[in-house]
Each structure stands twice: as structure tokens, then as C-alpha cells.
Amino acid sequence: MDLTIEKLIYGGEGLARLPADEKGRGKAVFVPFVLEKEKIDATLTEQKPGFARGRVEKILEASAERIDAHCPYFLRCGGCHYQHTGYEHQLAIKAAILKENLRRLAKLELASEIEVHASPPWNYRNRTRLQVRAEGGFTLGYFKGSSHEVLAAEACPTSSPLINRAIEALWKLGRNGQVPAELRELELFANEDDSRLQVELYGDPHGDKARRTKSGQALAERLRAELPEVVSVYVFAQNTGLARGAQGVVNEEPDWTVGAGEFRYRTRAAQFRVSGGAFFQVNRFLVEELVKVVTANRSGEVALDLYAGVGLFSVALGTSFRHIVAVESSQGSAGDLKYNCPPNGKAVRATVDDYLAAKGAKVRPQLVVVDPPRAGLGERVARELAKLETGRVTYVSCDPATLARDLVALTAGGFRVEQVHLVDLFPQTYHIESVVELVR
């Protein structure tokens, strides 16, 4: 059927509508890899009571913003969603989606325009996670869109040059039968100048630990021989690494490590230790910009850094606040946070929920920074945060829907939005990183 795309929505899809029927307005249809106002020939692939999904068969009238994709895997790989349009237009799409989510879900009309912080559009990723299948012929790559089928990929133009060299080395080892069948996933993490690499290997959690460890050791030796930039390697059970980012306390003990604690990521403020399993921002070009947006021109007696990770914001805040309290639940990140924390900082391993319940009535920070996982703060944390005796909260978000939901509770608690930033950590994808400055 012929459809006209009304607009793009969060998730990388375009919104069209079926013809109106006796019930009124036509059902919404979500179609990927389109642009606003395009006319398309589409096939419906899924029908639900309230909406449908479709795929493009042919572009009947293309947008003037449509371009040819840069990557040969685009449309098949699930990693990118916007390579069919230029980068400036991608930024406009994201700003419009963020603004609409805040208006529709949080009922917020922004007093000023969203401040956009752009990234170089390619080779920006310092971290990438790949699927590995070594049985019955070697495959290394990414999941196809909306599936768990692995698409073989021999390069990734959004990842750094060193990561792409590592992908090339892994393909060489795999073709020679030197990648063990026990390996299911791996993660590559490059430092700030793309000169050092950390590797996390994830094996079958149901398999034999000793065999998984031995296989990981063997691959680590082979990979370090091919790529001297590899300074540390960790072997995990697969489900351990996947738990990163949860709000609950997470145990992330690796089965085996080499070079543990040797990997460092340097910023203007400090040199950070980042261990295997710990979280760190993925855009190597915008780390400094993100820190500046969150911490610049802020000072006082006490700053509270919640979901602190390895301390990226805590260290910067330590130069302008007399005391920093940094809270992190993940075992891997909390260990690095304690190591990286400035002398005037205190690292606390706890969930944010537990910390606020225990200490919220006693702490009186001049600034609270929150950088929660995709699930956001949640009702209880947002409510406790609104009770704090503080005049300023800076909310770093990677999901506009959960951000909008949490802003409802925070604005009900007396905060107002002073400024919204779009910090584009993920060019070519639908992901939106934003920073919201709240005051009361």
C-alpha cells in the first residue's frame, strides 16, 4: 500500500497512518529507514490492535534530505538507523523528537531552544560489542535489526580506527580456526587517543568455567600477538557483562584477567582507571564536551553524583566543590570509582534508591548530578530526589521517554527546566543523549 510519512519518532521509525475507517482516524503504521514527508510503497509486517508495522518496498517520492548510506551493512545491521540522511538533518530529527517527547509526555514547553552539541559523524565509538559464532564456520558481527540473528561484519565505520583493526585481527584469527567455540560475545574499548585497547570476552555461562577460562586465555595471547595495543583482557560468563547498567547491585567478577587495572582513559581533568565490566561514555570526541555541559560554572560546598560510574563527573566536580559524594551500585564501576575519586570525594557503593532512603534527609547538596541507565530514575527515586534540600539537579539521560516521565515528578516537586542540551553521543543511530538543567 502507499503511505505518507508524517514524522520520525524515537526508535528510528517513521509514522504513517492507514486510511481512516468507521472508527475515525487511521491506525498508526511504523516504518523504519524513511524520512518525513516521503511517499512510500510499503508492506505491512505486523498488525496489532492499536498500531501496525511495515517495511519499505519502494520510495515513491524521496525526501530532498535522503542520501546514499556510507556503510555496506546499513539496512541489515541493527546498529544504525539514520545513515540514509545527512548528519545535520539527523541532529534536527533528534532535537524535534526530544522536544516533542518533553511536550507530549511531560507537558513541558521549553523556554529556550535545545542547545545541540554535535559530534564528528564517523569513527566516534571508543567501545563496541560484537557477537561471535565460531562453530560451523566463523562469524563476527552485530545482530540484525529486531532479531538475534548475527550479521557478519568485517568493519564498522562508526567505531574508532583501532577498534576496526581489532575487528580485522579477529577475523584473521577466526578464519584460521583460532577463535574458540566457547566465546559468544566480545567488547572492544579504546582509550582517548586510540592507542590502547581493552578486550572483554564473554563465554557461555552454562559451560565449564575452566574450559571457558582456558579458551579465553588462548585467544588473549593470540590477539595480543596480532595487536600489541591490547593492554588488558577479561574473560566473563556471558550473562555477567549483560547486567551492566542495572540499578541493583551487580556482581561482575571476571573468570580471568590479564593486565587488570592497566587500562587508563585520560581526560583534561584526570586519568581514569576503567576496569572490565565498568561503564564509560562511548563517544571519544564528546567526553570532554559532556563533562563541560554537566559541570561547568557550578561550585559550592557539596555535590552529589548519583549513578557515578567510574567518576567521570565526580572528578571534574571535585575542582569546584569542597566535598563530593559519588554513589554507584555496580561492582566493577564502584571499584574504579573509589580509585578515581578525588581527595575531597567519598565513593559509596549502593543503589541510589538505598542511598537516598538512608541519607537523603541528612545531605544538603548545592548540586545533584544524575546519570541513570536507560530505565531512568523511576518513580521512587524521582520522588526522593525531589525531597532533597537542593536548588539544582542536572539530569543526564539516554532515553527521552523515561526522562520525560521522571521530569513530571521532579517538576511536581518544585523544579523547573532551565536548559536542555542534546549531546549527540550516537551519530547515525536513533539514540538521544540529553542533559537537562533543573533549578528551583
KEDO-199039 format. One line per field, with one value per residue (C-alpha): y, z, x. Coordinates in steps of 0.05 Angstrom, whole numbers. Layout:
// residues N
c2	Y|...
c3	Z|...
c1	X|...
// end
This chain:
// residues 440
c2	0|73|112|182|191|244|248|208|181|156|87|104|93|138|147|139|124|75|104|127|78|79|85|150|166|113|65|86|49|49|41|42|75|131|207|256|272|214|174|100|34|-9|-79|-89|-139|-137|-118|-101|-73|-2|1|-35|-43|-42|-45|-3|-37|26|100|134|206|214|269|320|301|228|206|141|103|103|31|-32|-65|-10|-33|-102|-86|-66|-15|46|77|144|133|149|223|275|289|359|331|275|328|365|299|284|354|351|283|304|368|330|277|331|367|305|263|316|373|418|477|497|569|566|525|459|470|419|393|357|301|280|232|174|133|163|100|81|19|-33|-101|-157|-225|-285|-352|-399|-465|-487|-431|-367|-305|-239|-182|-150|-171|-157|-107|-133|-203|-247|-268|-248|-207|-218|-150|-141|-66|-14|59|87|54|80|60|18|-20|-33|-60|-106|-130|-145|-184|-224|-243|-267|-310|-336|-356|-394|-432|-396|-367|-417|-441|-423|-349|-317|-242|-193|-119|-74|-9|41|97|172|175|106|78|25|-28|-66|-130|-165|-237|-267|-343|-389|-382|-453|-482|-506|-447|-478|-491|-421|-391|-432|-414|-341|-343|-375|-323|-266|-289|-295|-227|-192|-222|-194|-127|-101|-44|-94|-79|-116|-175|-200|-266|-264|-310|-281|-261|-223|-168|-161|-139|-75|-13|-43|-3|-62|-84|-124|-174|-172|-217|-240|-312|-289|-225|-203|-132|-117|-44|-24|8|83|135|206|270|342|332|266|197|146|73|35|-40|-94|-91|-18|35|93|140|114|176|191|260|285|260|328|366|324|337|411|414|377|411|478|541|500|507|502|462|394|360|293|248|192|133|158|102|107|180|219|276|268|284|347|369|359|421|468|436|425|356|304|244|194|135|73|3|-37|-75|-62|12|22|-5|43|100|91|91|152|193|259|270|312|258|199|137|99|31|28|33|105|83|56|115|167|128|125|193|237|274|290|311|383|388|451|407|336|302|240|196|135|76|74|56|125|143|110|138|124|155|215|227|221|266|319|317|335|404|425|481|448|380|362|301|263|219|167|157|215|175|157|226|258|211|229|304|300|280|330|389|369|373|446|443|478|465|518|490|426|402|349|319|273|215|167|194|151|120|139|143|211|234|296|338|375|430|438|493|515
c3	0|-10|54|70|128|176|221|252|323|377|357|286|253|213|230|176|180|148|115|163|177|213|279|258|249|214|253|262|220|240|183|190|144|119|125|139|81|39|-1|0|-24|39|61|130|170|236|258|330|357|363|310|253|229|157|112|52|-16|-56|-45|-89|-71|-36|13|-11|52|31|14|0|62|79|106|64|124|133|129|153|215|276|298|255|235|201|151|95|113|126|195|202|187|238|291|271|275|344|370|345|376|443|443|425|479|532|507|499|559|609|586|582|536|534|548|504|444|456|454|406|415|351|342|283|250|238|276|341|382|432|452|412|428|376|371|358|328|318|307|237|204|237|242|277|274|301|310|251|265|313|315|347|280|273|212|193|193|176|193|229|205|270|311|320|274|328|341|266|266|323|284|225|270|300|230|213|276|264|193|217|268|327|360|410|404|477|460|447|452|460|474|449|486|461|501|487|432|403|423|475|475|528|509|546|525|542|542|553|626|627|601|641|675|670|596|584|621|583|516|535|556|490|449|491|475|400|397|435|386|328|361|412|431|472|544|583|572|615|610|636|637|584|630|677|628|603|673|668|679|723|785|831|860|806|816|757|777|715|708|688|673|644|652|702|723|668|622|631|597|601|600|615|687|703|682|696|712|675|690|651|663|683|647|609|556|485|443|443|413|462|530|547|520|561|624|609|598|664|709|682|723|782|852|925|988|969|902|898|838|831|783|783|742|747|769|703|732|804|787|749|805|855|829|846|905|974|981|931|947|889|890|846|852|800|829|771|766|842|849|795|826|892|857|813|866|883|954|972|947|980|939|963|935|940|897|890|920|983|989|985|1034|1084|1074|1035|1096|1120|1057|1031|965|923|860|845|781|760|701|706|658|602|652|683|756|767|810|878|864|828|888|937|894|895|971|975|1000|936|887|826|792|727|694|641|601|546|535|523|544|614|621|607|657|711|697|714|786|790|766|813|868|852|799|732|669|658|596|554|516|462|465|404|430|379|307|254|307|338|408|442|498|532|592|629|678|732|785|839
c1	0|20|36|60|108|83|145|201|193|241|266|286|219|173|100|47|-27|-74|-136|-190|-246|-313|-276|-243|-170|-130|-85|-13|39|113|163|240|291|245|244|188|141|166|114|129|102|100|81|50|91|54|-16|-34|-100|-72|-18|17|89|112|173|190|184|198|208|156|174|241|259|310|348|357|428|465|488|561|564|551|516|464|391|413|455|414|466|450|383|397|452|403|405|459|486|457|389|400|411|347|308|334|321|250|238|267|225|161|173|181|118|75|97|119|75|136|141|214|231|293|315|351|426|456|527|549|600|643|594|642|695|669|657|711|671|634|604|605|573|618|599|658|623|605|644|668|623|637|588|525|453|408|353|299|329|382|410|482|503|576|612|685|687|646|652|623|679|749|806|839|774|769|840|820|759|805|853|796|771|841|844|773|786|847|805|838|775|745|673|661|665|596|608|665|673|729|745|796|827|823|877|861|929|909|855|817|781|725|709|642|632|573|553|526|591|651|686|755|746|718|777|829|797|796|870|889|851|881|951|936|902|958|1009|969|954|1005|957|917|937|884|836|779|741|669|609|563|506|552|570|499|478|518|477|424|403|411|478|513|569|617|675|713|735|805|843|909|933|877|878|927|876|871|827|854|813|833|812|846|868|813|822|768|765|730|655|656|615|647|618|626|638|712|702|649|672|702|642|593|633|634|559|546|597|619|604|580|610|592|602|573|557|522|538|487|498|570|602|678|674|675|634|657|730|710|664|720|755|698|662|691|661|636|592|592|543|549|520|558|617|664|649|648|719|743|703|738|806|790|753|788|815|754|707|673|655|593|574|498|437|413|346|380|427|372|329|385|419|371|345|416|453|444|480|483|483|458|480|441|462|416|412|360|305|312|304|237|180|211|280|249|204|262|305|250|252|326|345|379|367|397|393|428|397|438|391|398|323|274|213|239|268|200|167|218|212|138|157|214|174|117|170|184|238|234|274|326|361|361|422|425|495|499|539|510|511|477|431|365|395|388|434|408|426|371|388|335|331|283
// end
